[in-house]
Amino acid sequence: MAYRAPVAEFTFLLDKVVGFDAVTATERHAEATPDMVAAVLGEAGRLCDEVLAPLNRAGDLQGAVLENGVLRSTPGFAEGYRAIAEGGWVAVAGPVEHGGMGLPLTVASAVNEMMSGACLALHLNPLLTQGQIEALEHHASEEIKALYLPKLISGEWSGTMNLTEPQAGSDVGALSSKAVPNGDGTYAITGQKIFISWGDCDFTGNVCHLVLARLPDAAPGTKGISLFLVPKYIPDESGAPGVANDLRVVSLEHKMGLHGSPTCVMSFEGARGWMIGEEGGGMRAMFTMMNNARLGVGCEGVGAAEGAYQHALGYAMERKQGRTPEGTIVGHADVRRMLAGVKADVLAARSIALSCAVALDMAAATGEADWAARAAFLTPIAKAFGTDVGCASAEAGVQVWGGMGFIEESGAAQYYRDVRVTAIYEGTNGIQAMDLVGRKLMDGGEAAARLLDEIEAQSEAAKAQMPDLAEAVWQAAETLRETTDALVARPMAERFGVAVPYLRAFARVLGGHFHLRAAMADPSGAHARLARFYITRLLPEHVGLLAEVAAADAELMAITAEDLAA
């Protein structure tokens, strides 16, 4: 079964479930009418179906290679990227003054998810560029913006993010790359970076690296880190790529998946760079890129889940094994359970991601602190739950395929191998959970409480039409509220051991909320039946998760390193 972009489902969720009408009611996005959005999603869907999806398997079978220091991408990727760039899809939400479409981030997130479902390895390239556009738009000088933004937005040039070093992974403050002033406003950047997705590219005219490095005598830790723009080719007076900069790809990593996306070890050897933002403000500027990237990665996870689901469903609809009313394995109860579970989780994760994007759009359009707080709270949930759903859905896809799922020729395993890293990069899902119970609850739980108020109000409104489902969601939200209040009262250090189950429980309850909204909008249709499955079978998971959250850290931390090694 070939991938088909779920355009109709996005239209339904935007119209009925995630509150996108609030975005289009703002002056900033008044032109994003339903007709315009439908046309954009339709065109993006066609690109995914006809151009990108056919490249997915090719990227796995013949990944990028490094030959004598020159990167060679998967055959067909250059043409696929050209279609993305020429269609304006690199910067759906990019600034209009520099050539972007200027559409809401919510629409861009839908497009990104569809592209991820079609060909995740290739889509990583424009996704990283989008993050760089965001960082430069907010922190770069006007001169840098004028030179780089039009080229990045048009897709002529691509962008990367360089944080990780061999000794500095999640602990970014341990990085040692150096930036020495050249005396002319530029800096000489020296150091090695690892895990750099699309660190080189043979189908864009320039590759622009955002690099974290330390100035001489900079403060230790993250406070001493600055951000620099370091292009592969230094632009000449006309803005065209000029002489090669002093940087190179040392090697490509041999990975479990995403073979079509080159993951580079980068060496900067006195390369010329330009500071972005303020001295010592590197993390602040980089987080502008990373926060959008975290939502984008969450969408990647959901896109991969959709691709794996369609791949498994197609097989289940055709594979004959045993007697069923349908004549194929889709009629077996356990296969139906797996497919329904994936489909229900995809709707939940997709709705969470789109709701996060709506909050980001509203924060930008109104400047209201409550919207910004909502977006900040939802970001780690969207990233972690979206990628967890991607991994679990791809694994279920292999199981639906049975023995053939373990055979590479079926293509089922690729979805799992490709999506697995999304739960690790842009901040591991454990770090996302720690962020949620730490930084995001520093407001005393106010942002969480506003979300729970909304869930309970929606449940009350739904009780007349769907009393049993509405009551179940209301009760889940109230239990989550009680646990949140108790968690806020605990010392910060005692929250981290229960952070992952708390995030998962919050996602489960949000999923119930969005399924209930979908059911109310489609009371006699497939969404109502799927909502009943989710609320009856998947939502109850929150009970066990919140019981774990309520437990003290003592039994966890009592297990010593020696116990683990015994």
C-alpha positions in Angstrom: 0.0 0.0 0.0 1.6 3.3 -1.2 1.7 6.2 1.3 -1.1 8.6 1.0 -0.9 12.0 2.8 -3.8 12.2 5.3 -5.1 15.5 4.0 -8.7 14.9 4.9 -7.8 14.1 8.5 -5.8 17.2 8.9 -8.7 19.3 7.5 -11.0 17.7 10.0 -8.7 18.2 13.0 -8.0 21.9 12.1 -11.7 22.6 11.5 -13.2 20.6 14.5 -10.7 19.6 17.1 -7.6 21.7 17.8 -9.0 25.3 17.8 -7.3 26.5 14.6 -10.2 29.0 14.1 -8.7 31.1 16.8 -5.5 31.5 14.7 -7.4 32.5 11.5 -9.4 35.0 13.6 -6.2 37.0 14.3 -5.1 39.9 12.1 -1.8 38.2 11.6 -3.3 35.1 9.9 -6.6 36.4 8.6 -5.6 35.4 5.1 -5.3 31.7 6.0 -8.9 31.0 5.1 -10.2 27.4 5.0 -10.0 27.4 1.2 -6.4 28.5 1.2 -5.4 26.0 3.9 -7.2 23.2 2.1 -5.4 24.1 -1.2 -2.0 24.2 0.5 -2.5 20.9 2.3 -3.8 19.4 -1.0 -0.8 20.5 -2.9 1.6 19.4 -0.2 -0.2 16.0 -0.1 0.3 15.5 -3.8 4.0 16.3 -3.5 4.3 13.7 -0.7 2.4 11.0 -2.6 3.9 11.4 -6.0 7.4 12.7 -5.4 8.7 12.0 -1.9 7.1 8.6 -0.9 8.7 6.8 -3.9 12.1 7.9 -2.6 11.7 6.5 0.9 12.8 2.9 0.2 15.6 4.2 -2.1 17.1 6.2 0.8 17.2 3.1 3.0 18.8 0.8 0.4 21.4 3.3 -1.0 22.2 5.9 1.6 24.5 8.9 1.5 28.2 8.1 1.1 31.4 10.1 1.5 33.9 9.6 -1.4 37.3 11.3 -1.1 35.8 14.0 1.1 32.8 14.6 -1.2 29.3 13.7 -0.1 27.0 11.8 -2.5 23.3 11.7 -1.7 20.9 9.0 -2.5 19.9 8.9 -6.2 16.7 10.8 -6.6 17.0 12.9 -3.4 18.3 15.9 -5.4 15.2 15.9 -7.6 12.9 15.4 -4.6 14.5 18.3 -2.7 14.2 20.5 -5.8 10.5 19.8 -5.9 10.3 20.8 -2.2 12.2 24.0 -2.8 10.5 25.0 -6.0 7.1 24.5 -4.4 8.1 26.9 -1.6 7.7 24.1 1.0 11.0 24.9 2.8 9.4 27.9 4.5 5.7 27.5 4.7 5.7 29.7 7.9 8.8 31.7 6.8 8.7 35.5 6.8 7.0 37.0 3.7 9.5 39.8 3.4 12.3 37.3 2.7 10.3 35.1 0.4 8.4 32.8 2.8 4.7 31.9 2.6 4.0 33.5 6.0 1.3 30.9 6.8 0.7 29.7 10.4 3.1 27.3 12.0 0.1 25.0 12.5 -0.2 24.6 8.7 3.6 24.2 8.4 3.4 21.5 11.1 0.8 19.6 9.1 3.0 19.8 6.0 6.0 18.7 7.9 4.2 15.7 9.3 3.1 14.6 5.8 6.6 14.9 4.4 8.0 13.0 7.3 5.5 10.2 6.7 6.5 10.1 3.0 10.3 10.3 3.3 11.7 11.1 6.7 15.4 10.9 5.7 15.0 13.6 3.0 12.6 15.8 5.0 15.1 16.2 7.8 17.0 18.6 5.5 14.4 21.3 5.1 13.2 20.8 8.7 16.7 21.8 9.9 16.7 24.7 7.6 13.3 25.9 9.0 14.8 25.9 12.5 17.8 28.0 11.3 15.5 30.5 9.6 13.6 30.9 12.9 16.9 31.5 14.8 18.2 34.0 12.3 14.9 35.8 12.1 14.9 36.4 15.9 18.6 36.9 16.7 20.7 37.8 13.6 21.7 41.2 12.4 19.8 42.9 9.6 22.8 42.4 7.3 22.9 38.6 8.0 19.2 38.3 7.6 19.2 40.1 4.2 22.0 37.8 2.9 21.0 34.4 4.3 17.3 34.3 4.8 16.2 34.6 1.2 18.6 31.9 0.2 17.5 29.5 3.0 13.9 30.2 2.4 14.1 29.6 -1.3 16.0 26.3 -0.7 19.0 27.5 -2.6 21.0 27.0 0.6 20.4 24.6 3.5 21.0 25.0 7.3 22.3 22.7 10.1 22.5 22.8 13.9 25.9 22.0 15.5 25.7 21.4 19.3 27.0 17.9 20.2 30.6 17.1 20.7 32.2 13.7 21.7 32.4 14.8 25.4 29.3 17.0 25.4 26.0 15.4 24.4 22.9 16.3 26.6 25.4 18.3 28.8 25.8 21.1 26.3 27.7 23.2 28.8 30.7 20.8 28.6 31.4 21.7 24.9 34.9 22.9 24.1 34.8 24.4 20.6 36.6 27.7 20.5 35.8 31.0 18.7 38.7 33.5 18.5 38.0 37.1 17.2 39.7 37.8 13.9 39.6 41.5 14.5 37.3 42.3 11.6 34.0 41.3 13.2 34.3 37.6 12.3 35.6 34.7 14.4 37.8 31.7 13.8 35.9 28.6 14.9 37.8 25.5 15.9 36.5 22.2 17.2 34.7 19.0 16.3 31.0 18.4 16.3 29.2 15.0 16.0 25.8 13.8 15.0 25.3 16.6 12.5 22.3 15.7 10.3 22.8 16.8 6.7 26.1 18.3 7.7 26.9 18.4 4.0 24.7 18.3 0.9 25.3 18.0 -2.8 22.1 19.5 -4.0 22.2 23.0 -2.4 24.6 25.8 -3.2 25.8 26.3 0.3 25.4 24.6 3.7 25.1 27.1 6.6 26.1 25.8 10.0 24.9 27.3 13.3 27.7 26.4 15.7 27.9 26.7 19.5 31.4 27.7 20.6 33.3 29.5 23.4 35.1 32.8 23.2 38.5 33.1 25.0 38.1 33.4 28.7 34.3 32.7 28.5 32.5 31.7 31.6 32.2 27.9 32.2 29.0 26.1 31.5 26.2 27.2 29.3 26.6 30.9 30.2 29.9 31.0 28.3 28.5 29.7 25.0 27.9 31.9 22.0 26.3 31.0 18.6 28.0 31.5 15.2 26.9 31.2 11.6 29.6 29.3 9.7 28.9 28.7 6.0 30.5 26.0 3.9 31.3 28.6 1.3 32.0 32.2 2.4 29.6 34.5 0.4 31.4 37.0 -1.9 30.5 40.6 -2.4 27.5 39.7 -4.5 26.2 37.2 -2.0 27.1 34.1 -4.1 29.0 31.2 -2.6 32.7 32.1 -2.7 35.8 30.5 -1.3 35.6 27.3 0.7 35.6 27.8 4.4 38.0 25.9 6.7 35.6 23.1 7.6 35.1 19.5 6.4 33.2 16.4 6.9 35.5 13.9 8.7 33.2 10.9 8.3 29.6 9.7 8.1 28.1 7.6 10.9 26.9 4.1 10.2 23.4 4.1 11.6 20.5 1.8 12.5 18.3 3.8 10.1 17.8 7.0 8.2 20.5 5.9 5.8 19.5 8.5 3.3 20.2 11.3 5.8 23.9 11.8 6.2 24.9 12.1 9.9 28.3 13.9 9.8 31.3 14.3 12.1 32.3 17.9 11.4 35.7 19.5 11.8 36.0 23.2 12.1 39.6 24.3 11.6 39.7 28.0 12.1 36.6 28.4 10.0 35.3 32.0 9.6 32.0 32.6 11.4 29.7 35.4 12.3 28.2 35.8 15.8 24.4 35.4 16.0 22.8 37.2 19.0 24.8 38.4 22.0 28.1 37.3 23.4 27.3 34.4 25.8 23.7 34.2 24.4 24.3 31.1 22.4 21.9 28.9 24.2 19.1 31.4 24.2 19.5 31.9 20.4 19.8 28.1 19.8 16.8 27.3 21.9 14.7 29.4 19.5 15.7 26.9 16.9 15.5 23.9 19.2 12.0 24.6 20.5 10.6 24.7 17.0 12.7 21.7 16.1 11.2 19.8 19.1 7.7 20.3 17.8 9.0 19.4 14.3 10.5 16.1 15.7 7.2 15.3 17.4 5.6 15.7 14.0 8.2 13.5 12.5 7.3 10.8 15.0 3.6 11.1 14.1 4.4 11.1 10.4 6.4 7.9 10.7 3.6 6.4 12.7 1.2 7.2 9.9 3.5 5.7 7.3 4.0 2.5 9.3 0.2 2.3 9.9 -0.7 2.6 6.3 2.0 0.0 5.4 0.7 -2.4 8.0 -3.0 -1.8 7.1 -2.4 -2.4 3.4 -0.8 -5.8 4.3 -3.6 -6.7 6.7 -6.2 -6.0 4.1 -4.6 -8.3 1.6 -2.9 -11.1 3.6 -5.1 -14.3 3.8 -4.4 -16.4 6.9 -7.1 -18.3 8.7 -10.8 -17.7 8.4 -12.3 -14.2 9.0 -15.4 -12.5 7.8 -13.2 -10.2 5.7 -11.2 -13.0 4.3 -7.9 -11.4 5.4 -6.0 -11.0 8.7 -7.6 -7.6 9.3 -10.5 -9.6 10.6 -8.5 -11.2 13.4 -9.2 -9.6 16.7 -5.6 -9.1 17.7 -4.6 -7.6 14.4 -7.7 -5.3 14.6 -6.6 -4.3 18.2 -3.1 -3.4 17.0 -4.3 -1.4 14.0 -7.0 0.4 16.1 -4.4 1.2 18.8 -2.0 2.8 16.3 -4.8 4.8 14.6 -6.1 6.0 17.9 -2.7 7.0 19.2 -1.9 8.8 15.9 -5.0 11.0 16.3 -4.0 11.8 19.9 -0.4 12.6 19.1 -1.3 14.5 16.0 -3.8 16.6 17.9 -1.4 17.4 20.7 1.2 18.5 18.1 -1.3 20.7 16.2 -2.6 22.2 19.5 1.0 23.1 20.5 1.4 24.8 17.1 -1.9 26.6 17.5 -0.6 28.0 20.9 2.7 29.1 19.3 0.7 30.8 16.5 -1.5 32.5 19.0 1.4 33.6 21.2 3.1 35.2 18.1 -0.1 36.8 16.9 -1.4 38.2 20.2 1.7 38.5 22.4 -0.3 37.0 25.3 1.6 35.3 28.1 -1.0 32.6 28.6 -0.6 31.4 25.0 3.2 31.3 25.3 3.0 29.4 28.6 0.6 26.9 27.0 2.9 26.4 24.0 5.9 25.9 26.3 4.0 23.3 28.4 2.8 21.4 25.4 6.2 21.3 23.5 7.9 18.5 25.6 4.6 16.5 25.5 4.3 16.9 21.7 7.9 15.9 21.2 8.1 12.9 23.6 4.6 11.5 23.0 4.8 12.0 19.2 8.0 10.2 18.9 7.0 7.4 21.4 3.9 6.9 19.3 6.1 6.7 16.2 8.3 4.0 17.7 5.4 2.0 19.1 3.5 2.3 15.9 6.4 1.1 13.8 7.0 -1.8 16.1 3.3 -2.7 15.9 3.6 -2.5 12.1 6.3 -5.1 12.2 4.1 -7.3 14.3 1.1 -7.0 12.0 3.4 -8.2 9.1 4.4 -11.1 11.3 7.4 -13.1 10.0 7.6 -11.0 6.9 8.0 -7.9 9.0 11.3 -9.2 10.1 12.4 -9.6 6.5 13.9 -6.4 5.1 12.3 -6.7 1.7 8.9 -6.1 3.2 9.9 -2.6 4.2 8.2 -2.8 7.6 11.4 -2.7 9.6 12.6 0.5 7.9 9.9 2.5 9.6 11.1 1.3 13.0 14.8 1.8 12.2 14.2 5.3 10.8 11.9 6.6 13.6 13.8 5.2 16.6 16.3 8.1 16.8 13.5 10.7 17.1 13.0 9.7 20.7 16.7 10.6 21.3 17.6 13.7 19.4 16.6 17.3 20.0 16.6 16.4 23.7 15.9 12.8 24.7 12.4 12.0 25.8 13.6 11.6 29.3 15.0 15.2 29.2 11.6 16.4 27.8 9.9 14.8 30.8 12.4 16.4 33.2 11.7 19.8 31.5 8.0 19.3 31.9 8.1 18.5 35.7 10.9 21.0 36.3 11.0 24.2 34.3 7.4 24.0 33.0 5.9 23.5 36.5 7.9 26.5 38.0 4.7 28.5 37.6 3.2 26.5 40.4 1.2 24.4 37.8 -0.8 27.3 36.4 -0.3 26.4 32.7 -1.2 22.8 33.5 -4.3 23.9 35.5 -5.6 26.0 32.6 -5.3 23.0 30.2 -7.1 20.8 32.7 -9.8 23.4 33.2 -10.4 23.3 29.4 -10.5 19.5 29.4 -13.1 19.4 32.2 -15.2 22.1 30.7 -15.3 20.3 27.4 -16.2 17.0 29.2 -19.0 18.7 31.0 -20.4 20.0 27.7 -20.2 16.6 26.2 -22.0 14.7 29.0 -25.5 15.2 27.5 -24.5 13.6 24.2 -21.8 11.1 25.3 -22.2 10.7 29.0 -20.0 7.7 29.6 -17.0 8.9 27.5 -17.3 12.4 28.8 -17.3 11.2 32.4 -14.3 9.1 31.9 -12.3 12.0 30.4 -13.5 14.3 33.2 -12.4 11.9 35.9 -9.0 11.3 34.3 -8.4 15.1 34.2 -9.4 15.5 37.8 -7.1 12.7 38.9 -4.3 14.3 36.8 -5.0 17.7 38.5 -4.7 16.1 42.0 -1.4 14.5 41.0 -0.1 17.7 39.5 -0.8 19.6 42.7 1.0 17.0 44.7 3.9 17.0 42.3 4.3 20.8 42.4 4.6 20.5 46.2 7.5 18.1 46.0 11.1 19.3 45.9 12.5 19.5 42.3 15.0 16.8 42.8 12.3 14.3 43.8 10.3 14.9 40.6 12.8 13.6 38.0 12.4 10.0 38.9 8.7 10.2 38.0 8.9 12.6 35.1 8.4 10.1 32.3 5.2 8.5 33.7 3.8 12.0 34.4 4.4 13.2 30.9 2.9 10.0 29.5 -0.2 10.4 31.7 -0.7 14.0 30.7 -0.5 12.9 27.0 -3.0 10.1 27.6 -5.5 12.6 29.2 -5.0 15.1 26.4 -5.5 12.3 23.9 -8.9 11.5 25.6 -9.8 15.2 25.4 -9.1 15.4 21.7 -10.8 12.1 20.9 -13.9 13.3 22.7 -13.9 16.5 20.7 -13.5 14.5 17.5 -16.4 12.2 18.5 -18.6 15.2 19.2 -17.9 16.5 15.7 -18.5 13.1 14.1 -21.0 11.4 16.5 -22.1 8.6 14.2 -18.9 8.2 12.3 -15.5 6.6 12.5 -14.1 9.2 14.8 -16.8 8.4 17.5 -16.0 4.7 17.2 -12.3 5.4 17.5 -12.8 7.7 20.5 -14.7 4.9 22.3 -11.8 2.5 21.7 -9.2 5.1 22.9 -11.2 6.2 26.0 -12.2 2.7 27.0 -8.9 0.9 26.3 -6.0 3.4 26.2 -7.0 6.2 28.5 -7.1 4.0 31.6 -3.3 3.7 31.3 -3.2 7.0 33.1 -4.2 5.3 36.4 -1.1 3.2 36.6 1.1 6.0 35.4 -0.2 8.4 38.0 0.2 5.8 40.7 3.8 5.6 39.8 4.1 9.4 39.9 2.6 9.3 43.4 5.3 7.0 44.6 8.3 8.4 46.4 11.8 8.3 45.0 13.1 6.3 47.8 12.6 2.8 46.3 14.2 4.0 43.0 17.3 5.7 44.4 17.8 2.9 47.0 18.8 0.7 44.0 22.6 1.3 43.9 24.9 1.1 40.9 26.3 -2.1 42.5 22.8 -3.5 42.6 22.4 -2.9 38.9 25.7 -4.6 38.1 25.0 -7.6 40.3 
